[in-house]
């Protein structure tokens, strides 16, 4: 009887031990059901009175790759956001690049060629959308 009980416990132990780490396994997105929303994470830049501040230029640098994610932004939509004091740091256009991972992005804002803002953000993405993990999206510039 003791031998049978030992065999049962040993079998359960061997089945429970698995050399695959499910935490490291990449998420399979082929069956994901996503909303049609297009997510853009923005930073709001205002003065102490709450008025929007239009930066002359800005950068969003991926600290690992040194890529400037803001390099492709221009046109009427960007001009409108700038007038409102909103600056996109990442959107679903970058989702595949950051899917199932996290990254640190550095937002740098310039006025008269002087750096007036430097903030770090941790971002990530799942199968459907990008997300902000840490970082202040409301900046008050003194």
N, C-alpha and C positions, 0 to 999 in steps of 0.2 A: 504494500500500500504506500509506504514511504517513497519508494522508487517512482510510482505513478504520479504522486503529488509533486515530486521534484521535477519530473519530466514536464508536467503541465505548467509549473511556474517558469521553468527554463524556456519552454515554448513561447509563453506569453512575453517573457523578457526579450527574446530574440525578435519576435514580431514587432514589439514596441520600439526596439532600437532600429533606427533607419539612418543610413549614411547620407541621405539627402537633406539639405537644409532648406526648408520651404521659405524661410525669410529672405534668402538670397535669390530665389527663383524669380525671374522676370514675369510680370503679370501679362497674361495673354489677352490682348485687346481685340482679337478677332470677333469675339462675341459680345463686346461691350455695347450697351445701348446708351447713347449720349443725347443730351439735349441739343437743340440747334442754336443755343445761345453762343455768342462769340465773346469770350471773357478777355478783358483788358484790365490789367492792374495799373493804376495811375498814382502819381504823387501830386498832392496839392501844395502849392507854394503861395503863401500869403504874408502880408506884413502884420504887425501886432494889432492893427485896426480891423483885420479881416479882409483887406483888399487884395485882389489877385496881383501877383508879381509876374511880369513877363520877363523871363530870362532871355538873354541874347542868344545863348546856345546851351545845350546840355549833352551829356554822354551817359550811357548806361553800359558799363564795362563788366563783362563776365570775368571775374578775377582768375579763373582757371585758364581760359583760352585767350584772354585779352581782347576779345571781340567786342566791338561797340554795337550794341543792339539798337541804338537810336539812329544809326547812320542812314537807315532807309526811310526815315520819317520826313516828309515835306508836303507841300501842297496846302490846299484850303483847309482840310480837316485839321492838320497840325497847327495852322495859323489860328484857327478858332480855339483849339485847346490851349494854346499858348496865351491868348488873350484872357482866357478864363483862369489861368494859373494852374492848369492840369498838364502833367507830363507823363506819357505812357512809359512804363519800365519793362513790361513784358506782356505778351498777348498770346492767344491761342495759335497765332502764326508761328510761335516758337515751341509749341507743345511737343512735337516729336523730338526736338533737340533735347528737351529736359524731361521726357517721359520716364517714369519710374526712377527718378533721381532727384537730387537737390543741387542747387548751385548758389553761390554768393554773387550778387550783382552790386556794383557800386554806382550810385547815381551822383553825378557831378554837374552842378549848375554854374553858369558863368554870366557875369554882367560886366561889360567893358573889359573883356578878356581877363577878368579876375575870377578865380574860383571862389564862389560865395557859399556853396553847399557841397557837402560830401557826406553821403549816407549809404550804409550797407543794408542790403536786403537779402534774405534767404528765400528762394523760390523753388518750386518744384512743379511737377505735372503728373497727372494720372493718364488714363486712356482717353479722357475726354477734354480736360481743361487744365490750364495752368492755375497755380495757387500761390498765395503769399503765405510764407511760414512765419517769418519774423521781419520786422521793420516798421518804421513810423511813416505812414502815408500822408500825414498832415504836417508840413514843415512851416514854421513861423520864422521868417527871416527878419532879423532886427535891423 
